[in-house]
Amino acid sequence: MDKNDRRYGQTADEFILRDLRQMEQAPAYHDWVYSLVQPHLGNRILEIGSGIGSFTRRMLTNADLVVGIEPNNYCASVLQENVTDEHFIFHNKRIEEVDTAELRQHALNTIICVNVLEHIEHDREVIEKFLTCSTRMAWWCSFCPP
């Protein structure tokens, strides 16, 4: 769908925000997904696709640092309201715009994307790019529901 296509009364970005707000009404789902990935999470996490922070807040309960990337401006404004933790660093950028050298300074040991990777056209390139931002022993967690 074209980002600016309004045939359905909203842009794709507006649809994503509405969808994430709807999903926020399903805390049991987020708790379940978190329970699956939590044993694999390190304490310095890069989250690709932070959305509105539903999963971010859960990770911050055990992490020293979460660095979030969210390109959707609608979601980014809600995310900044929802997540005010001092251990959260936020980048409102497209993946291609993120400075990997800056990310390396955070000694990230986990890279995670929840319900995101399947929406990225060049997913393999993204994985390769962000693996260079993490410590040698980093975990890569990607959750995509069937």
N, CA, C and O atoms as CSV, one atom per row, in Angstrom:
chain,resi,resn,atom,element,x,y,z
A,1,MET,N,N,0.847,-1.185,0.000
A,1,MET,CA,C,0.000,0.000,0.000
A,1,MET,C,C,0.888,1.243,0.000
A,1,MET,O,O,1.841,1.322,0.776
A,2,ASP,N,N,0.590,2.197,-0.849
A,2,ASP,CA,C,1.277,3.472,-0.895
A,2,ASP,C,C,1.040,4.196,0.425
A,2,ASP,O,O,-0.091,4.268,0.906
A,3,LYS,N,N,2.127,4.738,1.018
A,3,LYS,CA,C,2.021,5.421,2.314
A,3,LYS,C,C,0.963,6.516,2.322
A,3,LYS,O,O,0.342,6.772,3.353
A,4,ASN,N,N,0.757,7.162,1.181
A,4,ASN,CA,C,-0.163,8.295,1.118
A,4,ASN,C,C,-1.523,7.936,0.519
A,4,ASN,O,O,-2.374,8.808,0.350
A,5,ASP,N,N,-1.728,6.686,0.206
A,5,ASP,CA,C,-2.997,6.222,-0.353
A,5,ASP,C,C,-4.092,6.373,0.702
A,5,ASP,O,O,-3.984,5.801,1.787
A,6,ARG,N,N,-5.141,7.133,0.399
A,6,ARG,CA,C,-6.219,7.371,1.364
A,6,ARG,C,C,-7.526,6.722,0.933
A,6,ARG,O,O,-8.595,7.143,1.374
A,7,ARG,N,N,-7.461,5.708,0.082
A,7,ARG,CA,C,-8.686,5.058,-0.365
A,7,ARG,C,C,-9.486,4.484,0.795
A,7,ARG,O,O,-10.708,4.363,0.710
A,8,TYR,N,N,-8.817,4.140,1.852
A,8,TYR,CA,C,-9.486,3.516,2.988
A,8,TYR,C,C,-9.698,4.496,4.138
A,8,TYR,O,O,-9.966,4.080,5.265
A,9,GLY,N,N,-9.580,5.788,3.864
A,9,GLY,CA,C,-9.865,6.811,4.856
A,9,GLY,C,C,-8.708,7.138,5.776
A,9,GLY,O,O,-8.854,7.953,6.686
A,10,GLN,N,N,-7.554,6.515,5.555
A,10,GLN,CA,C,-6.394,6.783,6.387
A,10,GLN,C,C,-5.132,6.370,5.628
A,10,GLN,O,O,-5.189,5.557,4.706
A,11,THR,N,N,-4.009,6.934,6.022
A,11,THR,CA,C,-2.749,6.523,5.414
A,11,THR,C,C,-2.303,5.203,6.039
A,11,THR,O,O,-2.859,4.764,7.046
A,12,ALA,N,N,-1.305,4.582,5.439
A,12,ALA,CA,C,-0.758,3.340,5.996
A,12,ALA,C,C,-0.207,3.588,7.395
A,12,ALA,O,O,-0.383,2.757,8.285
A,13,ASP,N,N,0.456,4.721,7.596
A,13,ASP,CA,C,0.999,5.037,8.915
A,13,ASP,C,C,-0.108,5.184,9.955
A,13,ASP,O,O,0.034,4.727,11.089
A,14,GLU,N,N,-1.199,5.819,9.569
A,14,GLU,CA,C,-2.338,5.952,10.491
A,14,GLU,C,C,-2.952,4.595,10.796
A,14,GLU,O,O,-3.352,4.335,11.931
A,15,PHE,N,N,-3.028,3.729,9.792
A,15,PHE,CA,C,-3.554,2.386,9.991
A,15,PHE,C,C,-2.694,1.617,10.989
A,15,PHE,O,O,-3.218,0.946,11.877
A,16,ILE,N,N,-1.376,1.713,10.842
A,16,ILE,CA,C,-0.465,1.005,11.749
A,16,ILE,C,C,-0.666,1.483,13.180
A,16,ILE,O,O,-0.729,0.665,14.098
A,17,LEU,N,N,-0.767,2.782,13.382
A,17,LEU,CA,C,-1.005,3.312,14.724
A,17,LEU,C,C,-2.314,2.774,15.285
A,17,LEU,O,O,-2.362,2.327,16.431
A,18,ARG,N,N,-3.366,2.814,14.489
A,18,ARG,CA,C,-4.664,2.310,14.951
A,18,ARG,C,C,-4.584,0.820,15.295
A,18,ARG,O,O,-5.147,0.373,16.294
A,19,ASP,N,N,-3.890,0.070,14.466
A,19,ASP,CA,C,-3.732,-1.361,14.702
A,19,ASP,C,C,-2.962,-1.621,16.000
A,19,ASP,O,O,-3.349,-2.491,16.781
A,20,LEU,N,N,-1.882,-0.878,16.236
A,20,LEU,CA,C,-1.100,-1.067,17.464
A,20,LEU,C,C,-1.891,-0.671,18.701
A,20,LEU,O,O,-1.772,-1.313,19.745
A,21,ARG,N,N,-2.689,0.370,18.595
A,21,ARG,CA,C,-3.545,0.749,19.742
A,21,ARG,C,C,-4.567,-0.345,20.027
A,21,ARG,O,O,-4.880,-0.625,21.184
A,22,GLN,N,N,-5.078,-0.952,18.982
A,22,GLN,CA,C,-6.026,-2.067,19.152
A,22,GLN,C,C,-5.331,-3.247,19.826
A,22,GLN,O,O,-5.881,-3.859,20.741
A,23,MET,N,N,-4.126,-3.560,19.371
A,23,MET,CA,C,-3.369,-4.679,19.947
A,23,MET,C,C,-2.972,-4.421,21.395
A,23,MET,O,O,-2.793,-5.361,22.170
A,24,GLU,N,N,-2.835,-3.158,21.758
A,24,GLU,CA,C,-2.491,-2.822,23.146
A,24,GLU,C,C,-3.596,-3.266,24.104
A,24,GLU,O,O,-3.368,-3.423,25.303
A,25,GLN,N,N,-4.782,-3.464,23.564
A,25,GLN,CA,C,-5.912,-3.935,24.375
A,25,GLN,C,C,-5.843,-5.439,24.633
A,25,GLN,O,O,-6.755,-6.016,25.225
A,26,ALA,N,N,-4.761,-6.068,24.188
A,26,ALA,CA,C,-4.570,-7.512,24.382
A,26,ALA,C,C,-3.298,-7.748,25.197
A,26,ALA,O,O,-2.333,-8.306,24.674
A,27,PRO,N,N,-3.277,-7.335,26.460
A,27,PRO,CA,C,-2.046,-7.484,27.247
A,27,PRO,C,C,-1.618,-8.939,27.426
A,27,PRO,O,O,-0.425,-9.218,27.545
A,28,ALA,N,N,-2.560,-9.857,27.447
A,28,ALA,CA,C,-2.195,-11.272,27.596
A,28,ALA,C,C,-1.347,-11.734,26.407
A,28,ALA,O,O,-0.428,-12.536,26.570
A,29,TYR,N,N,-1.657,-11.231,25.223
A,29,TYR,CA,C,-0.869,-11.567,24.044
A,29,TYR,C,C,0.570,-11.073,24.212
A,29,TYR,O,O,1.516,-11.830,23.998
A,30,HIS,N,N,0.734,-9.800,24.597
A,30,HIS,CA,C,2.077,-9.239,24.774
A,30,HIS,C,C,2.816,-9.962,25.897
A,30,HIS,O,O,4.017,-10.210,25.791
A,31,ASP,N,N,2.116,-10.294,26.955
A,31,ASP,CA,C,2.747,-11.033,28.054
A,31,ASP,C,C,3.222,-12.401,27.578
A,31,ASP,O,O,4.307,-12.850,27.949
A,32,TRP,N,N,2.413,-13.059,26.760
A,32,TRP,CA,C,2.778,-14.371,26.232
A,32,TRP,C,C,4.017,-14.277,25.342
A,32,TRP,O,O,4.949,-15.067,25.494
A,33,VAL,N,N,4.033,-13.316,24.414
A,33,VAL,CA,C,5.193,-13.150,23.536
A,33,VAL,C,C,6.428,-12.838,24.377
A,33,VAL,O,O,7.504,-13.387,24.139
A,34,TYR,N,N,6.269,-11.956,25.359
A,34,TYR,CA,C,7.398,-11.602,26.223
A,34,TYR,C,C,7.910,-12.839,26.970
A,34,TYR,O,O,9.119,-13.012,27.123
A,35,SER,N,N,7.019,-13.678,27.424
A,35,SER,CA,C,7.438,-14.887,28.146
A,35,SER,C,C,8.253,-15.813,27.246
A,35,SER,O,O,9.115,-16.542,27.739
A,36,LEU,N,N,8.001,-15.799,25.948
A,36,LEU,CA,C,8.751,-16.629,25.014
A,36,LEU,C,C,10.162,-16.101,24.769
A,36,LEU,O,O,11.109,-16.882,24.668
A,37,VAL,N,N,10.306,-14.780,24.673
A,37,VAL,CA,C,11.610,-14.220,24.329
A,37,VAL,C,C,12.422,-13.795,25.546
A,37,VAL,O,O,13.645,-13.685,25.456
A,38,GLN,N,N,11.778,-13.558,26.664
A,38,GLN,CA,C,12.465,-13.035,27.853
A,38,GLN,C,C,13.683,-13.859,28.267
A,38,GLN,O,O,14.701,-13.266,28.625
A,39,PRO,N,N,13.637,-15.190,28.240
A,39,PRO,CA,C,14.828,-15.947,28.632
A,39,PRO,C,C,16.040,-15.702,27.727
A,39,PRO,O,O,17.168,-16.007,28.114
A,40,HIS,N,N,15.822,-15.164,26.551
A,40,HIS,CA,C,16.897,-14.947,25.595
A,40,HIS,C,C,17.369,-13.492,25.544
A,40,HIS,O,O,18.319,-13.172,24.830
A,41,LEU,N,N,16.719,-12.629,26.286
A,41,LEU,CA,C,17.062,-11.213,26.241
A,41,LEU,C,C,18.271,-10.924,27.123
A,41,LEU,O,O,18.373,-11.401,28.253
A,42,GLY,N,N,19.182,-10.130,26.571
A,42,GLY,CA,C,20.279,-9.623,27.376
A,42,GLY,C,C,19.812,-8.378,28.112
A,42,GLY,O,O,18.612,-8.130,28.231
A,43,ASN,N,N,20.749,-7.611,28.594
A,43,ASN,CA,C,20.384,-6.410,29.346
A,43,ASN,C,C,20.584,-5.117,28.557
A,43,ASN,O,O,20.311,-4.030,29.068
A,44,ARG,N,N,21.064,-5.229,27.299
A,44,ARG,CA,C,21.274,-4.060,26.449
A,44,ARG,C,C,20.685,-4.394,25.083
A,44,ARG,O,O,21.301,-5.088,24.274
A,45,ILE,N,N,19.483,-3.887,24.847
A,45,ILE,CA,C,18.633,-4.376,23.764
A,45,ILE,C,C,18.420,-3.317,22.686
A,45,ILE,O,O,18.164,-2.150,22.982
A,46,LEU,N,N,18.529,-3.744,21.441
A,46,LEU,CA,C,18.112,-2.930,20.298
A,46,LEU,C,C,16.771,-3.476,19.840
A,46,LEU,O,O,16.669,-4.642,19.461
A,47,GLU,N,N,15.751,-2.645,19.874
A,47,GLU,CA,C,14.421,-3.041,19.422
A,47,GLU,C,C,14.135,-2.359,18.090
A,47,GLU,O,O,14.034,-1.134,18.016
A,48,ILE,N,N,14.006,-3.157,17.051
A,48,ILE,CA,C,13.686,-2.630,15.728
A,48,ILE,C,C,12.172,-2.659,15.574
A,48,ILE,O,O,11.562,-3.728,15.560
A,49,GLY,N,N,11.578,-1.491,15.460
A,49,GLY,CA,C,10.127,-1.389,15.359
A,49,GLY,C,C,9.482,-1.319,16.728
A,49,GLY,O,O,8.773,-2.240,17.132
A,50,SER,N,N,9.722,-0.238,17.440
A,50,SER,CA,C,9.201,-0.082,18.808
A,50,SER,C,C,7.710,0.185,18.862
A,50,SER,O,O,7.091,0.053,19.918
A,51,GLY,N,N,7.124,0.562,17.725
A,51,GLY,CA,C,5.684,0.806,17.704
A,51,GLY,C,C,5.290,1.888,18.686
A,51,GLY,O,O,5.834,2.991,18.650
A,52,ILE,N,N,4.344,1.579,19.566
A,52,ILE,CA,C,3.894,2.546,20.573
A,52,ILE,C,C,4.385,2.169,21.966
A,52,ILE,O,O,3.963,2.756,22.963
A,53,GLY,N,N,5.286,1.178,22.028
A,53,GLY,CA,C,5.941,0.870,23.291
A,53,GLY,C,C,5.351,-0.269,24.100
A,53,GLY,O,O,5.792,-0.507,25.225
A,54,SER,N,N,4.384,-0.969,23.572
A,54,SER,CA,C,3.744,-2.052,24.332
A,54,SER,C,C,4.750,-3.105,24.778
A,54,SER,O,O,4.702,-3.567,25.918
A,55,PHE,N,N,5.648,-3.480,23.898
A,55,PHE,CA,C,6.663,-4.486,24.219
A,55,PHE,C,C,7.872,-3.839,24.891
A,55,PHE,O,O,8.512,-4.443,25.752
A,56,THR,N,N,8.173,-2.620,24.494
A,56,THR,CA,C,9.308,-1.874,25.048
A,56,THR,C,C,9.208,-1.778,26.558
A,56,THR,O,O,10.183,-2.027,27.268
A,57,ARG,N,N,8.036,-1.420,27.050
A,57,ARG,CA,C,7.838,-1.271,28.505
A,57,ARG,C,C,8.125,-2.577,29.230
A,57,ARG,O,O,8.695,-2.562,30.321
A,58,ARG,N,N,7.744,-3.691,28.652
A,58,ARG,CA,C,8.009,-4.988,29.281
A,58,ARG,C,C,9.512,-5.261,29.351
A,58,ARG,O,O,10.008,-5.738,30.371
A,59,MET,N,N,10.229,-4.964,28.283
A,59,MET,CA,C,11.675,-5.216,28.274
A,59,MET,C,C,12.407,-4.330,29.266
A,59,MET,O,O,13.406,-4.746,29.852
A,60,LEU,N,N,11.918,-3.111,29.458
A,60,LEU,CA,C,12.583,-2.184,30.372
A,60,LEU,C,C,12.502,-2.630,31.834
A,60,LEU,O,O,13.248,-2.117,32.668
A,61,THR,N,N,11.628,-3.556,32.156
A,61,THR,CA,C,11.546,-4.034,33.541
A,61,THR,C,C,12.796,-4.815,33.949
A,61,THR,O,O,13.102,-4.912,35.137
A,62,ASN,N,N,13.527,-5.377,32.966
A,62,ASN,CA,C,14.721,-6.175,33.265
A,62,ASN,C,C,15.985,-5.685,32.565
A,62,ASN,O,O,17.062,-6.223,32.821
A,63,ALA,N,N,15.893,-4.705,31.710
A,63,ALA,CA,C,17.042,-4.277,30.908
A,63,ALA,C,C,17.717,-3.048,31.504
A,63,ALA,O,O,17.080,-2.220,32.156
A,64,ASP,N,N,19.012,-2.951,31.266
A,64,ASP,CA,C,19.754,-1.744,31.626
A,64,ASP,C,C,19.557,-0.662,30.584
A,64,ASP,O,O,19.619,0.531,30.882
A,65,LEU,N,N,19.314,-1.105,29.333
A,65,LEU,CA,C,19.159,-0.162,28.227
A,65,LEU,C,C,18.327,-0.801,27.131
A,65,LEU,O,O,18.536,-1.959,26.769
A,66,VAL,N,N,17.377,-0.031,26.608
A,66,VAL,CA,C,16.664,-0.416,25.389
A,66,VAL,C,C,16.801,0.743,24.414
A,66,VAL,O,O,16.430,1.875,24.723
A,67,VAL,N,N,17.334,0.453,23.241
A,67,VAL,CA,C,17.438,1.435,22.162
A,67,VAL,C,C,16.362,1.065,21.155
A,67,VAL,O,O,16.379,-0.031,20.595
A,68,GLY,N,N,15.427,1.977,20.924
A,68,GLY,CA,C,14.308,1.699,20.035
A,68,GLY,C,C,14.400,2.466,18.734
A,68,GLY,O,O,14.814,3.625,18.703
A,69,ILE,N,N,14.007,1.799,17.656
A,69,ILE,CA,C,13.927,2.429,16.339
A,69,ILE,C,C,12.482,2.324,15.872
A,69,ILE,O,O,11.922,1.230,15.813
A,70,GLU,N,N,11.882,3.460,15.541
A,70,GLU,CA,C,10.508,3.471,15.033
A,70,GLU,C,C,10.397,4.578,13.990
A,70,GLU,O,O,10.481,5.757,14.334
A,71,PRO,N,N,10.207,4.215,12.714
A,71,PRO,CA,C,10.148,5.226,11.663
A,71,PRO,C,C,8.786,5.915,11.514
A,71,PRO,O,O,8.705,7.006,10.950
A,72,ASN,N,N,7.734,5.296,12.006
A,72,ASN,CA,C,6.385,5.824,11.828
A,72,ASN,C,C,6.169,7.013,12.779
A,72,ASN,O,O,6.163,6.844,13.998
A,73,ASN,N,N,5.994,8.206,12.217
A,73,ASN,CA,C,5.857,9.414,13.035
A,73,ASN,C,C,4.632,9.378,13.944
A,73,ASN,O,O,4.676,9.893,15.061
A,74,TYR,N,N,3.548,8.779,13.479
A,74,TYR,CA,C,2.345,8.675,14.312
A,74,TYR,C,C,2.645,7.818,15.542
A,74,TYR,O,O,2.315,8.194,16.666
A,75,CYS,N,N,3.268,6.671,15.317
A,75,CYS,CA,C,3.621,5.778,16.428
A,75,CYS,C,C,4.675,6.418,17.323
A,75,CYS,O,O,4.613,6.291,18.546
A,76,ALA,N,N,5.634,7.101,16.723
A,76,ALA,CA,C,6.723,7.709,17.491
A,76,ALA,C,C,6.210,8.706,18.515
A,76,ALA,O,O,6.721,8.758,19.633
A,77,SER,N,N,5.213,9.493,18.155
A,77,SER,CA,C,4.700,10.474,19.113
A,77,SER,C,C,4.009,9.786,20.287
A,77,SER,O,O,4.132,10.238,21.425
A,78,VAL,N,N,3.291,8.709,20.027
A,78,VAL,CA,C,2.642,7.955,21.107
A,78,VAL,C,C,3.705,7.234,21.935
A,78,VAL,O,O,3.617,7.198,23.162
A,79,LEU,N,N,4.700,6.664,21.274
A,79,LEU,CA,C,5.789,5.970,21.959
A,79,LEU,C,C,6.476,6.891,22.962
A,79,LEU,O,O,6.736,6.486,24.094
A,80,GLN,N,N,6.767,8.105,22.565
A,80,GLN,CA,C,7.445,9.044,23.450
A,80,GLN,C,C,6.579,9.418,24.654
A,80,GLN,O,O,7.110,9.742,25.716
A,81,GLU,N,N,5.279,9.377,24.506
A,81,GLU,CA,C,4.386,9.595,25.648
A,81,GLU,C,C,4.321,8.356,26.542
A,81,GLU,O,O,4.284,8.471,27.767
A,82,ASN,N,N,4.307,7.181,25.929
A,82,ASN,CA,C,4.146,5.930,26.662
A,82,ASN,C,C,5.403,5.463,27.384
A,82,ASN,O,O,5.313,4.814,28.426
A,83,VAL,N,N,6.567,5.783,26.844
A,83,VAL,CA,C,7.825,5.286,27.403
A,83,VAL,C,C,8.711,6.468,27.760
A,83,VAL,O,O,9.297,7.105,26.885
A,84,THR,N,N,8.804,6.751,29.041
A,84,THR,CA,C,9.603,7.885,29.513
A,84,THR,C,C,10.762,7.427,30.389
A,84,THR,O,O,11.393,8.244,31.060
A,85,ASP,N,N,11.041,6.149,30.389
A,85,ASP,CA,C,12.109,5.573,31.205
A,85,ASP,C,C,13.469,6.132,30.780
A,85,ASP,O,O,13.745,6.257,29.587
A,86,GLU,N,N,14.307,6.462,31.743
A,86,GLU,CA,C,15.627,7.021,31.449
A,86,GLU,C,C,16.558,6.013,30.773
A,86,GLU,O,O,17.598,6.391,30.232
A,87,HIS,N,N,16.187,4.736,30.804
A,87,HIS,CA,C,17.000,3.699,30.177
A,87,HIS,C,C,16.543,3.383,28.744
A,87,HIS,O,O,16.913,2.357,28.173
A,88,PHE,N,N,15.745,4.272,28.188
A,88,PHE,CA,C,15.245,4.111,26.827
A,88,PHE,C,C,15.795,5.222,25.953
A,88,PHE,O,O,15.613,6.403,26.248
A,89,ILE,N,N,16.469,4.841,24.875
A,89,ILE,CA,C,16.969,5.785,23.878
A,89,ILE,C,C,16.176,5.530,22.606
A,89,ILE,O,O,16.039,4.390,22.162
A,90,PHE,N,N,15.662,6.594,22.031
A,90,PHE,CA,C,14.733,6.463,20.916
A,90,PHE,C,C,15.269,7.128,19.655
A,90,PHE,O,O,15.814,8.231,19.701
A,91,HIS,N,N,15.102,6.434,18.523
A,91,HIS,CA,C,15.456,6.970,17.209
A,91,HIS,C,C,14.207,6.932,16.329
A,91,HIS,O,O,13.716,5.857,15.986
A,92,ASN,N,N,13.708,8.090,15.974
A,92,ASN,CA,C,12.566,8.191,15.059
A,92,ASN,C,C,13.125,8.308,13.639
A,92,ASN,O,O,13.129,9.378,13.030
A,93,LYS,N,N,13.599,7.155,13.136
A,93,LYS,CA,C,14.256,7.114,11.830
A,93,LYS,C,C,13.888,5.833,11.108
A,93,LYS,O,O,13.445,4.856,11.713
A,94,ARG,N,N,14.079,5.863,9.816
A,94,ARG,CA,C,13.978,4.637,9.021
A,94,ARG,C,C,15.235,3.817,9.290
A,94,ARG,O,O,16.278,4.376,9.630
A,95,ILE,N,N,15.148,2.534,9.145
A,95,ILE,CA,C,16.266,1.650,9.422
A,95,ILE,C,C,17.510,2.054,8.632
A,95,ILE,O,O,18.628,1.996,9.144
A,96,GLU,N,N,17.302,2.460,7.385
A,96,GLU,CA,C,18.422,2.845,6.528
A,96,GLU,C,C,19.149,4.089,7.035
A,96,GLU,O,O,20.309,4.308,6.687
A,97,GLU,N,N,18.490,4.896,7.842
A,97,GLU,CA,C,19.056,6.149,8.329
A,97,GLU,C,C,19.808,6.007,9.650
A,97,GLU,O,O,20.491,6.940,10.072
A,98,VAL,N,N,19.696,4.878,10.295
A,98,VAL,CA,C,20.294,4.693,11.612
A,98,VAL,C,C,21.809,4.565,11.485
A,98,VAL,O,O,22.310,3.837,10.629
A,99,ASP,N,N,22.527,5.276,12.340
A,99,ASP,CA,C,23.985,5.265,12.350
A,99,ASP,C,C,24.474,4.069,13.167
A,99,ASP,O,O,24.375,4.063,14.394
A,100,THR,N,N,24.998,3.066,12.482
A,100,THR,CA,C,25.428,1.852,13.183
A,100,THR,C,C,26.617,2.117,14.106
A,100,THR,O,O,26.761,1.451,15.131
A,101,ALA,N,N,27.462,3.074,13.758
A,101,ALA,CA,C,28.596,3.401,14.638
A,101,ALA,C,C,28.093,3.908,15.986
A,101,ALA,O,O,28.646,3.565,17.031
A,102,GLU,N,N,27.047,4.722,15.957
A,102,GLU,CA,C,26.457,5.224,17.203
A,102,GLU,C,C,25.879,4.072,18.028
A,102,GLU,O,O,26.035,4.037,19.248
A,103,LEU,N,N,25.216,3.138,17.362
A,103,LEU,CA,C,24.638,2.004,18.080
A,103,LEU,C,C,25.714,1.130,18.716
A,103,LEU,O,O,25.513,0.607,19.812
A,104,ARG,N,N,26.845,0.965,18.051
A,104,ARG,CA,C,27.928,0.139,18.598
A,104,ARG,C,C,28.415,0.670,19.943
A,104,ARG,O,O,28.882,-0.104,20.779
A,105,GLN,N,N,28.314,1.958,20.156
A,105,GLN,CA,C,28.762,2.563,21.420
A,105,GLN,C,C,27.948,2.063,22.620
A,105,GLN,O,O,28.396,2.187,23.760
A,106,HIS,N,N,26.773,1.506,22.379
A,106,HIS,CA,C,25.905,1.055,23.474
A,106,HIS,C,C,26.177,-0.383,23.909
A,106,HIS,O,O,25.528,-0.870,24.835
A,107,ALA,N,N,27.110,-1.067,23.272
A,107,ALA,CA,C,27.453,-2.465,23.607
A,107,ALA,C,C,26.195,-3.333,23.707
A,107,ALA,O,O,25.973,-4.010,24.711
A,108,LEU,N,N,25.393,-3.302,22.669
A,108,LEU,CA,C,24.132,-4.047,22.637
A,108,LEU,C,C,24.408,-5.545,22.601
A,108,LEU,O,O,25.303,-6.002,21.889
A,109,ASN,N,N,23.635,-6.308,23.372
A,109,ASN,CA,C,23.817,-7.758,23.364
A,109,ASN,C,C,22.567,-8.516,22.928
A,109,ASN,O,O,22.552,-9.747,22.932
A,110,THR,N,N,21.531,-7.790,22.555
A,110,THR,CA,C,20.316,-8.418,22.029
A,110,THR,C,C,19.710,-7.503,20.974
A,110,THR,O,O,19.637,-6.287,21.156
A,111,ILE,N,N,19.283,-8.097,19.882
A,111,ILE,CA,C,18.543,-7.373,18.855
A,111,ILE,C,C,17.204,-8.079,18.723
A,111,ILE,O,O,17.152,-9.298,18.561
A,112,ILE,N,N,16.130,-7.318,18.791
A,112,ILE,CA,C,14.807,-7.941,18.749
A,112,ILE,C,C,13.874,-7.173,17.835
A,112,ILE,O,O,13.912,-5.944,17.768
A,113,CYS,N,N,13.046,-7.911,17.140
A,113,CYS,CA,C,11.929,-7.316,16.411
A,113,CYS,C,C,10.739,-8.246,16.587
A,113,CYS,O,O,10.818,-9.449,16.338
A,114,VAL,N,N,9.654,-7.665,17.015
A,114,VAL,CA,C,8.427,-8.415,17.258
A,114,VAL,C,C,7.381,-7.947,16.258
A,114,VAL,O,O,6.990,-6.779,16.247
A,115,ASN,N,N,6.938,-8.866,15.427
A,115,ASN,CA,C,5.942,-8.549,14.396
A,115,ASN,C,C,6.410,-7.428,13.475
A,115,ASN,O,O,5.618,-6.572,13.081
A,116,VAL,N,N,7.696,-7.432,13.131
A,116,VAL,CA,C,8.268,-6.362,12.311
A,116,VAL,C,C,8.987,-6.903,11.085
A,116,VAL,O,O,8.759,-6.430,9.972
A,117,LEU,N,N,9.844,-7.882,11.278
A,117,LEU,CA,C,10.727,-8.337,10.209
A,117,LEU,C,C,9.966,-8.738,8.955
A,117,LEU,O,O,10.458,-8.549,7.843
A,118,GLU,N,N,8.788,-9.282,9.122
A,118,GLU,CA,C,8.016,-9.706,7.950
A,118,GLU,C,C,7.520,-8.522,7.113
A,118,GLU,O,O,7.044,-8.711,5.994
A,119,HIS,N,N,7.630,-7.299,7.652
A,119,HIS,CA,C,7.206,-6.104,6.921
A,119,HIS,C,C,8.373,-5.389,6.242
A,119,HIS,O,O,8.166,-4.398,5.540
A,120,ILE,N,N,9.585,-5.876,6.442
A,120,ILE,CA,C,10.776,-5.231,5.895
A,120,ILE,C,C,11.160,-5.923,4.597
A,120,ILE,O,O,11.397,-7.130,4.564
A,121,GLU,N,N,11.216,-5.138,3.533
A,121,GLU,CA,C,11.455,-5.707,2.206
A,121,GLU,C,C,12.803,-6.421,2.114
A,121,GLU,O,O,12.871,-7.543,1.612
A,122,HIS,N,N,13.855,-5.797,2.584
A,122,HIS,CA,C,15.199,-6.369,2.487
A,122,HIS,C,C,15.632,-6.846,3.866
A,122,HIS,O,O,16.608,-6.353,4.430
A,123,ASP,N,N,14.897,-7.806,4.398
A,123,ASP,CA,C,15.099,-8.241,5.775
A,123,ASP,C,C,16.497,-8.800,6.038
A,123,ASP,O,O,17.071,-8.543,7.096
A,124,ARG,N,N,17.040,-9.542,5.113
A,124,ARG,CA,C,18.385,-10.115,5.298
A,124,ARG,C,C,19.427,-9.013,5.453
A,124,ARG,O,O,20.320,-9.119,6.293
A,125,GLU,N,N,19.320,-7.960,4.653
A,125,GLU,CA,C,20.253,-6.835,4.751
A,125,GLU,C,C,20.126,-6.148,6.101
A,125,GLU,O,O,21.128,-5.739,6.688
A,126,VAL,N,N,18.909,-6.019,6.594
A,126,VAL,CA,C,18.688,-5.399,7.900
A,126,VAL,C,C,19.348,-6.227,8.995
A,126,VAL,O,O,20.018,-5.683,9.872
A,127,ILE,N,N,19.157,-7.535,8.943
A,127,ILE,CA,C,19.764,-8.409,9.946
A,127,ILE,C,C,21.286,-8.264,9.916
A,127,ILE,O,O,21.921,-8.106,10.958
A,128,GLU,N,N,21.859,-8.318,8.729
A,128,GLU,CA,C,23.315,-8.200,8.611
A,128,GLU,C,C,23.815,-6.846,9.110
A,128,GLU,O,O,24.846,-6.767,9.778
A,129,LYS,N,N,23.080,-5.782,8.784
A,129,LYS,CA,C,23.481,-4.442,9.211
A,129,LYS,C,C,23.489,-4.335,10.732
A,129,LYS,O,O,24.450,-3.827,11.311
A,130,PHE,N,N,22.446,-4.800,11.373
A,130,PHE,CA,C,22.349,-4.604,12.808
A,130,PHE,C,C,23.175,-5.589,13.617
A,130,PHE,O,O,23.494,-5.319,14.775
A,131,LEU,N,N,23.520,-6.710,13.037
A,131,LEU,CA,C,24.433,-7.613,13.744
A,131,LEU,C,C,25.809,-6.969,13.917
A,131,LEU,O,O,26.542,-7.309,14.845
A,132,THR,N,N,26.158,-6.043,13.028
A,132,THR,CA,C,27.436,-5.337,13.178
A,132,THR,C,C,27.391,-4.320,14.323
A,132,THR,O,O,28.430,-3.796,14.723
A,133,CYS,N,N,26.210,-4.043,14.845
A,133,CYS,CA,C,26.047,-3.046,15.912
A,133,CYS,C,C,26.128,-3.658,17.303
A,133,CYS,O,O,26.124,-2.937,18.301
A,134,SER,N,N,26.201,-4.968,17.375
A,134,SER,CA,C,26.095,-5.628,18.669
A,134,SER,C,C,27.405,-6.304,19.044
A,134,SER,O,O,28.316,-6.440,18.228
A,135,THR,N,N,27.471,-6.720,20.289
A,135,THR,CA,C,28.645,-7.441,20.744
A,135,THR,C,C,28.721,-8.786,20.040
A,135,THR,O,O,27.734,-9.244,19.465
A,136,ARG,N,N,29.849,-9.401,20.079
A,136,ARG,CA,C,30.080,-10.648,19.361
A,136,ARG,C,C,29.120,-11.750,19.783
A,136,ARG,O,O,28.787,-12.611,18.969
A,137,MET,N,N,28.676,-11.749,21.007
A,137,MET,CA,C,27.831,-12.826,21.526
A,137,MET,C,C,26.352,-12.420,21.587
A,137,MET,O,O,25.616,-12.917,22.439
A,138,ALA,N,N,25.922,-11.550,20.722
A,138,ALA,CA,C,24.555,-11.032,20.772
A,138,ALA,C,C,23.527,-12.095,20.341
A,138,ALA,O,O,23.810,-12.983,19.537
A,139,TRP,N,N,22.338,-11.959,20.909
A,139,TRP,CA,C,21.168,-12.741,20.492
A,139,TRP,C,C,20.386,-11.938,19.483
A,139,TRP,O,O,20.279,-10.717,19.599
A,140,TRP,N,N,19.845,-12.609,18.503
A,140,TRP,CA,C,18.907,-11.989,17.567
A,140,TRP,C,C,17.581,-12.699,17.778
A,140,TRP,O,O,17.480,-13.902,17.538
A,141,CYS,N,N,16.563,-11.974,18.223
A,141,CYS,CA,C,15.246,-12.551,18.448
A,141,CYS,C,C,14.257,-11.904,17.484
A,141,CYS,O,O,14.141,-10.680,17.432
A,142,SER,N,N,13.565,-12.714,16.742
A,142,SER,CA,C,12.530,-12.198,15.869
A,142,SER,C,C,11.288,-13.044,16.100
A,142,SER,O,O,11.330,-14.268,15.981
A,143,PHE,N,N,10.194,-12.393,16.429
A,143,PHE,CA,C,8.950,-13.114,16.651
A,143,PHE,C,C,7.967,-12.716,15.576
A,143,PHE,O,O,7.641,-11.539,15.420
A,144,CYS,N,N,7.500,-13.688,14.843
A,144,CYS,CA,C,6.490,-13.477,13.808
A,144,CYS,C,C,5.410,-14.533,14.024
A,144,CYS,O,O,5.686,-15.728,13.918
A,145,PRO,N,N,4.200,-14.113,14.321
A,145,PRO,CA,C,3.141,-15.103,14.557
A,145,PRO,C,C,2.810,-15.854,13.276
A,145,PRO,O,O,2.947,-15.312,12.179
A,146,PRO,N,N,2.370,-17.114,13.419
A,146,PRO,CA,C,2.025,-17.907,12.227
A,146,PRO,C,C,0.798,-17.348,11.519
A,146,PRO,O,O,0.371,-17.893,10.502
